[in-house]
Amino acid sequence: MAHVEAERISVDFPLYHASSRSLKKTVFAAASGRLGEDRQHRVVVQALRDISFSLGSGDRLGLVGTNGAGKTTLLRTIAGIYEPVAGHVRVEGSINALLDTQLGMNGELSGRENIMLRGLYNGMSRAEIRRLEEDVQEFAELGEFLDLPVRFYSSGMVIRLGFALATAIKPQVLLMDEWFMAGDAQFLAKARARLENVVRGAEILVLSSHILSAIEQWCTRVIWLDRGRIRADGAAAEVLAEYAGAQQARVAA
C-alpha cells in the first residue's frame, strides 16, 4: 500500500556569494522576504517552511501557486532530490518523477543506452528491458537517432524520449511537474492517452501545474503554496476557487 507523509519539512538554498550588501538587497527583493541564515551563518533562501501533509492510496494531490511558491521544490523533496533542513518525508511504494525531460539521462550515452540504464536502475530483467526498449522506441519515434548520443537531440526529441521513458514504468507514487505539457500539438495529442493511463494506474498522484484545468481534472485535493508555506489545503474545487479569486484580485490591483 503506497503512502507519502511529509512532517513539518523545511528546505533552504544557501547563497554562497551573498556577502555584499547590494547582492543581499537584490536577492531579498527577488525572494520576497524569504532570506534567512543557517547554522553555518550562510545566507539562505527559505524555499519551504513547515510543510505537512499525508497521502494514502487513491489520493490525487494538486499543487498550485505563483512562480517561486515552492511547488517544484516540494516535488523534488518528495522525490529525494532535495533534503529537508528540518522535518522529514517518508515514501512507501515505488516512485516515478516526471519533473525534468532530462532527469536521470546521460547526454553522452545514446537513447538506447539510457533506456537500458533506466531499466537496470528499476531492477528489470533482460527480457523486461527489451520490452521497455520496444515500448519507448515505438512511442518516441526517434528512428536511427535512438543510437546517437542524447546531446545531439533537438529539444523536441529529448522531450519525446524523456516522456516515453518516464511513462513506460508504472509507479505506485507518481510525481508530475508541468513539463509534460511541453511539446508540439501533435505530440501532446499522442501523449495524452498514455499519460492518463499512467495517472489512472498510480496509487498516489502529486501534480504541480499552473494549468488549473489539469489540476481540476486529475486532482481531488489541492495545496496552495505561497512563499514556501501552505496557504490553503482542502478539496480541489474549494481551494482552486480561492486561488483563482486571489489571482484575479492581484491582476486587478
Steps between C-alpha positions, in 0.01 A plus 500: 500500500652833390539781751661846507548698817661842534545621856591866555762504223711807424746543212771767469720597206833656612629808317873439497593843359263719695746706701451835331219726611386568144459130425316447824257777414444360151438148623282630782273673250491196270427260784220715643638504849596131513865547597638339810820371654601139562716351774816574299391866485447481125226706339227264377175526307228330701339302217257298716385552856310266733326290232289209626257265326423131468392304191367148467392269219249672273604856585544751218676816621543817295753772581423859396671832560682776317854461365741456790230378739685172559302251289791345311718510810236300687478242220878463496505463877241221486708335226810510721691746280503769769555426868300696758692703758218422744221244513487186292333338198409132495393323180379141486462342156677535166536859384532665159569869450405682179687814602752567226531373144865408560472379860711186534627510139865511398550725197819319399316168466261401223126491548513120494770494768297738716202267469713207614635697799148601603394137488800387707435776754144371540621144550364365172604170347653482151166400353324790674766744375447375144126562533572844648726582206235391248233705676711818517625459144147463365363798691791745465544434125868601504605259226878481450549781754435244774857378449655850511608686817212692656704823487440505124121492542276800442298625798190332355679166465625521859144565617368199307770270637466633855121476493504149353747381764320668788162357403616151402553393861182492710565626856292490817586866571504737201647852528438732205613854420349690212782424255279215371293770328800598289533396137306565183127444459544173312719358776259612774208333327693173483635532855174578676355148493830352615530753781142445617565126510800555729301737722215250533743221582680687780378456856608855592534802272666833585467751215639853482367727227394853413234342276208492740284295264754215522497521880120505497483197270748275679506611865257468788708697752704817451774670702553869425862598567588864560861608564595151607214449745160333479234767459209261443449123498169335421254377240612582147197708400514715814874574496509560122214749530679682784829502309342619173320778687824617659674500162222707342515748786878523460470577128231760561702676773 
